[in-house]
Amino acid sequence: MPSTAVTAAPDAPGLFAPRLRAMTVGSVALISLLAFEALAVGTAMPTVARSLDGLGLYGIAFGGPFATGVLAMVVSGIWCDARGPRGPMWHGVAWFVVGLLIAGTAPVMSALVVGRVVQGFGSGLLSVALYVIVAQAYPQELHRRIFAAFAAAWVVPSLVGPAVAGLIVEYLGWRWVFLAVPAVAVPAVLLIHPGLRSLGRSAATSPPTGAAARIGWACGAAVSAALLHIGGQQRGTTAVVLVAFAVVGLLVCAPRLLPAGFLRAARGLPTVVGLRGLASAAFVGAEVVIPLMLSRERGLSPTAAGLVLTVGALAWSAGSWLQGRIPVPASRASLPRAGLICITVGTATVALAVRPELPVAVAVLGWAVAGLGMGLLYPSLSVLTLELSAPGEQGRNSSSLQLSDSLFAATVLALTGAVLAAGSAPGPASYTTTLVVTGGLALLGALLAGRVVVGGGVRQAG
C-alpha cells in the first residue's frame, strides 16, 4: 500500500497537539468560510439581483463560479502533484479574496458575476490543496478525525449561515456578505503558513504527462457544468435543451477526469470516487425535495420544514464524530456500506411521509438516519482516497473525488428540478418519484461498496 502520510509514532499526537494546532484551526476555519460563503450567497442573491437590476444574470451568478470551481479542482490536483500544495493554497486564497472584493464592490451585476467567477476558481484551488495538506501533514491515524472536523466545518455554517447572512443583508447591506469574509480568510491561511513551510516539495518538478489534455477536458466539463446549473433554473423547452447539452457534455468530458475504470466501478479508487458521487447525488436530491413536500403536502411552515433539514445536518455532524472515534473496522468497506445503507433507509422513510396518515415525525426520523449515514460515509471515503494514492497522485485523486461529488450533485439537482416542474404543480407522485430515484442511487452505492477493497486489503487500484 502506498504511503500517504508521515509515519506516526505509537503515541501519535492529536489534532491540537502543538505542531498541528495552528494547521488544524486554520484549515477548519477555511473550510467553514468556503461553506458559509456558498450558503450565504444563496440567501443574499435575490437582494443583490434587485439592487443591481441584474435578474437576467441571476443564473450565471451561480453557474459561473461552479464551472470555474470544476476547472480549478483539476488544475489544483495537477499543481499539487507537481509542486506540492503550497502554491495552490496561496493562490486559492488570493483568488478567493480578490473575487469577494470584486463582488462586494460591484457597481453592476456583470461585475459581480466576474467576482463570483474569480471566487469560484479560488475555492476550487483551496478545496483540493487542503486534502493534499492532510495527506502530507497529518499522521495517517488522524485522517479520520481531521476529515470529521472538515465535515463539522460544513455542518455548522449550514445551520447558522442563512440566518446570519439574512441579518447581514437586512442590517448592514448585501455587500458585507462578500466583504466580511476576507477579514477571516487571511488570518486563517496565515495560521497554516508555518506548517506549509515544513512540508516537503513533491518529487515531481513538472506537470505529469497528459496534464494539458486533462485541463482541456476540465474546460469542457466546466462549460457543461455551467449549462447544467443554468438549465436547472429554467423552465420549459429552454431547460430541456440546456440540461440535455450539459449532460451529453459531462458524459463525454467527466470520465476523462475520473479514475480509469470509473464507469465500470473497478475495484479500489474508481469505486471510492463513484460512491462519493452517488452519495452526494442521493442526499442533495432528497434534500431539495423535503421542504417543498412537507410544506405542500403536510402543511408545515417554511421554518418548520427547514428544521427537518437541520436535524439531518446535526445527524451528519454526529456521524462524522462517531466514525472518527470508533476503532478502524476490519474491512475498509464497512463504513461506506453502513453510510449508504443509512441513506437508503432514511430516504425511503422520508418518502413514506408523503402519506397523510403517517406522522411528520417519520420524515424527521428518516432524514436523521440519512444524515447519520452521510457522516459515516464522507470522511471514510476521503481517508480511503488518500490511502489509495501514491505521493505523486494525491492531488489528482483528491480532485477526482471532489469532482465526482460536485458533478453528480449538480446533475441530480437539474434533473430533480425538471421532474418537479413537469406538471402544473409538484404533487405526491413527483415527490415520491424523486425520493425513490435518490434512494435507488444510495442503494446502488451500498451494493458496490465492497469494491472499495482490492483483493485482500486496501491498496492502489490498477
Residue pairs with C-beta under 8 A, 6 or more apart in sequence:
1 387
1 457
1 458
1 459
1 460
2 388
2 389
2 390
2 391
2 459
2 460
3 391
4 135
4 140
4 386
4 387
4 389
4 390
4 391
4 394
5 134
5 135
5 136
5 137
5 138
5 139
5 140
5 143
5 386
6 136
6 137
6 138
6 139
7 139
7 140
8 139
8 140
8 141
8 142
12 139
12 141
12 142
13 19
13 20
13 139
13 142
14 20
14 142
14 145
15 21
15 24
15 138
15 142
15 145
15 146
15 149
16 24
19 195
20 137
20 138
20 142
20 195
22 191
22 192
22 194
22 195
23 133
23 137
23 191
23 192
23 195
24 146
24 149
25 188
25 191
26 188
26 189
26 190
26 191
26 192
26 195
27 130
27 133
27 134
27 146
27 150
27 192
28 149
28 150
28 152
28 153
29 153
29 184
29 187
29 188
29 191
30 93
30 126
30 130
30 185
30 188
30 189
30 192
31 130
31 150
31 153
31 154
32 153
32 154
32 156
32 157
33 181
33 184
33 185
33 188
34 96
34 123
34 126
34 127
35 153
35 154
35 156
35 157
35 158
35 161
36 157
36 161
36 164
36 165
36 181
37 100
37 119
37 123
37 177
37 178
37 181
38 123
39 157
39 158
39 161
39 162
39 165
40 161
40 162
40 164
40 165
40 168
40 177
41 62
41 116
41 165
41 177
41 178
42 62
42 162
43 161
43 162
43 165
43 166
43 169
43 177
44 165
44 168
44 169
44 174
44 177
45 58
45 61
45 62
47 169
47 174
48 54
48 61
48 109
48 112
48 174
49 55
49 57
49 58
49 61
49 109
51 174
52 106
52 107
52 108
52 109
52 112
53 109
54 61
54 108
54 109
54 110
54 112
54 113
56 109
57 109
57 110
57 112
57 113
58 233
59 229
59 230
59 233
59 234
60 113
60 226
60 230
61 109
61 112
61 113
61 116
62 116
62 229
62 230
62 233
63 225
63 226
63 227
63 228
63 229
63 230
64 113
64 116
64 117
64 120
64 226
65 99
65 116
65 117
65 119
65 120
65 121
65 123
66 120
66 225
66 226
66 229
66 406
66 410
67 117
67 120
67 222
67 223
67 225
67 226
67 229
68 117
68 118
68 120
68 121
68 124
68 222
69 120
69 121
69 123
69 124
69 127
69 406
70 124
70 218
70 221
70 222
70 225
70 403
70 406
70 407
71 121
71 124
71 215
71 218
71 219
71 221
71 222
72 92
72 95
72 120
72 121
72 122
72 123
72 124
72 125
72 128
73 124
73 125
73 127
73 128
73 218
73 399
73 402
73 403
73 406
74 214
74 215
74 217
74 218
74 257
74 399
74 403
75 88
75 124
75 125
75 215
75 218
76 88
76 92
76 124
76 125
76 126
76 127
76 128
76 129
76 395
76 399
77 128
77 395
77 396
77 397
77 398
77 399
77 400
78 207
78 208
78 211
78 214
78 215
78 395
78 396
79 87
79 88
79 125
79 207
79 395
80 88
80 128
80 129
80 132
80 202
80 394
80 395
80 398
81 202
81 204
81 208
81 392
81 393
81 394
81 395
81 396
82 202
82 204
82 205
82 206
82 207
82 208
82 211
83 201
83 202
83 204
83 205
84 132
84 136
84 199
84 200
84 201
84 202
85 129
85 130
85 132
85 133
85 136
85 196
85 199
85 395
86 196
86 197
86 199
88 125
88 126
88 128
88 129
88 132
88 395
89 125
89 126
89 129
89 130
89 133
89 189
89 192
89 196
90 189
91 122
91 125
92 122
92 123
92 124
92 125
92 126
92 129
93 122
93 126
93 185
93 186
93 189
94 122
95 118
95 119
95 121
95 122
95 125
96 119
96 122
96 123
96 126
96 185
97 122
97 181
97 182
97 185
97 186
98 118
98 122
99 115
99 116
99 117
99 118
99 119
99 120
99 121
99 122
100 115
100 119
100 178
100 179
100 181
100 182
100 185
101 115
101 178
101 179
101 182
102 111
102 112
102 114
102 115
102 118
102 119
103 111
103 112
103 115
103 116
103 119
103 178
104 115
104 175
104 176
104 177
104 178
104 179
105 175
105 179
106 112
106 114
106 115
115 178
127 402
128 395
128 398
128 399
128 402
129 395
130 150
131 382
131 385
131 386
131 394
131 398
131 401
131 402
132 394
132 395
132 398
133 192
133 195
133 196
133 199
134 143
134 146
134 147
134 386
135 143
135 386
135 389
135 391
135 394
135 398
136 199
136 200
136 394
137 195
137 198
137 199
138 146
140 386
140 387
143 382
143 383
143 386
144 323
144 324
144 328
144 379
144 380
144 383
145 324
145 325
147 320
147 324
147 378
147 379
147 382
147 383
148 320
148 321
148 323
148 324
148 375
148 379
150 379
150 382
151 316
151 317
151 320
151 375
151 378
151 379
152 317
152 320
152 321
155 313
155 314
155 316
155 317
155 320
156 317
158 313
159 310
159 313
159 314
165 177
168 174
168 176
168 177
168 180
169 177
202 391
202 392
203 391
203 392
204 392
208 392
208 396
213 256
214 256
214 257
217 253
217 256
217 257
218 253
218 257
220 249
220 252
220 253
221 249
221 250
221 253
221 254
221 257
221 403
221 407
223 249
224 245
224 246
224 247
224 248
224 249
224 250
224 253
225 246
225 250
225 406
225 407
225 410
227 242
227 243
227 245
227 246
227 249
228 242
228 243
228 246
228 247
228 250
228 410
228 411
228 414
229 410
229 414
230 242
231 238
231 239
231 240
231 241
231 242
231 243
231 245
231 246
231 414
232 239
232 243
232 410
232 413
232 414
232 417
232 418
233 417
234 242
235 421
239 417
239 418
239 421
240 418
243 414
243 415
243 418
246 414
247 411
250 407
250 411
254 403
254 407
255 262
255 263
257 399
257 400
257 403
258 270
258 273
258 400
258 403
258 404
259 266
259 269
259 270
259 273
259 397
259 400
259 461
260 266
260 270
261 270
261 461
262 270
262 273
262 274
264 270
265 271
265 274
265 448
265 451
266 451
266 461
266 462
267 451
267 452
267 453
267 454
267 455
267 461
268 388
268 451
268 452
268 453
268 454
268 458
268 459
268 460
268 461
268 462
269 385
269 388
269 389
269 397
269 400
269 460
269 461
270 461
271 448
271 449
271 451
271 452
271 461
272 336
272 381
272 384
272 385
272 388
272 401
272 452
273 385
273 397
273 400
273 401
273 404
274 404
274 445
274 448
275 336
275 340
275 377
275 381
275 445
275 448
275 449
275 452
276 378
276 381
276 401
276 404
276 405
276 408
277 404
277 405
277 407
277 408
277 409
278 340
278 408
278 441
278 442
278 444
278 445
278 448
279 339
279 340
279 343
279 373
279 374
279 377
279 378
279 381
279 442
279 445
280 404
280 405
280 406
280 408
280 409
281 408
281 409
281 411
281 412
281 438
281 441
282 343
282 344
282 347
282 412
282 438
282 439
282 441
282 442
282 445
283 343
283 370
283 374
283 438
283 442
284 409
284 412
284 413
285 409
285 412
285 413
285 416
285 434
285 437
285 438
285 441
286 347
286 350
286 367
286 370
286 434
286 435
286 438
286 439
287 309
287 312
288 413
288 416
289 416
289 420
289 431
289 434
289 435
289 438
290 305
290 308
290 309
290 350
290 363
290 367
291 302
291 305
291 306
291 308
291 309
292 305
292 420
292 426
292 431
293 353
293 354
293 426
293 431
294 300
294 304
294 305
294 308
294 353
294 360
294 363
295 301
295 302
295 305
296 426
297 354
297 356
297 428
297 431
298 353
298 356
298 360
298 363
300 308
300 360
308 363
308 364
308 367
309 367
311 364
311 367
311 368
311 371
312 367
312 368
312 370
312 371
313 371
314 368
314 371
315 367
315 368
315 369
315 370
315 371
315 372
315 375
316 371
316 372
316 374
316 375
316 378
317 375
318 371
318 372
318 375
319 339
319 342
319 371
319 372
319 373
319 374
319 375
319 376
319 377
320 375
320 376
320 378
320 379
321 375
322 375
322 376
323 335
323 375
323 376
323 379
323 380
324 379
329 335
331 453
332 380
332 384
332 387
332 452
332 453
332 457
332 458
333 449
333 450
333 451
333 452
333 453
335 376
335 377
335 380
336 376
336 377
336 380
336 381
336 384
336 445
336 449
336 452
337 446
337 449
337 450
338 373
338 376
338 377
339 373
339 374
339 375
339 376
339 377
339 378
339 380
340 373
340 377
340 442
340 443
340 445
340 446
340 449
341 373
341 442
341 446
342 369
342 370
342 372
342 373
342 376
343 370
343 373
343 374
343 377
343 439
343 442
343 445
344 439
344 442
344 443
344 446
345 366
345 369
345 370
346 366
346 367
346 368
346 369
346 370
346 371
346 372
346 373
347 366
347 370
347 435
347 438
347 439
347 442
348 366
348 435
348 436
348 439
349 362
349 363
349 365
349 366
349 369
350 362
350 363
350 366
350 367
350 370
350 435
351 366
351 431
351 432
351 435
351 436
351 439
352 358
352 362
352 363
352 366
353 360
353 362
353 363
353 366
354 428
354 431
354 432
373 442
381 401
382 401
384 452
384 458
385 397
385 398
385 401
386 394
386 397
386 398
387 458
388 397
388 458
388 459
388 460
388 461
389 396
389 397
389 398
389 460
390 460
412 438
412 441
416 434
419 430
419 433
419 434
420 426
420 430
420 434
422 430
423 430
452 458
454 460
454 461
454 462
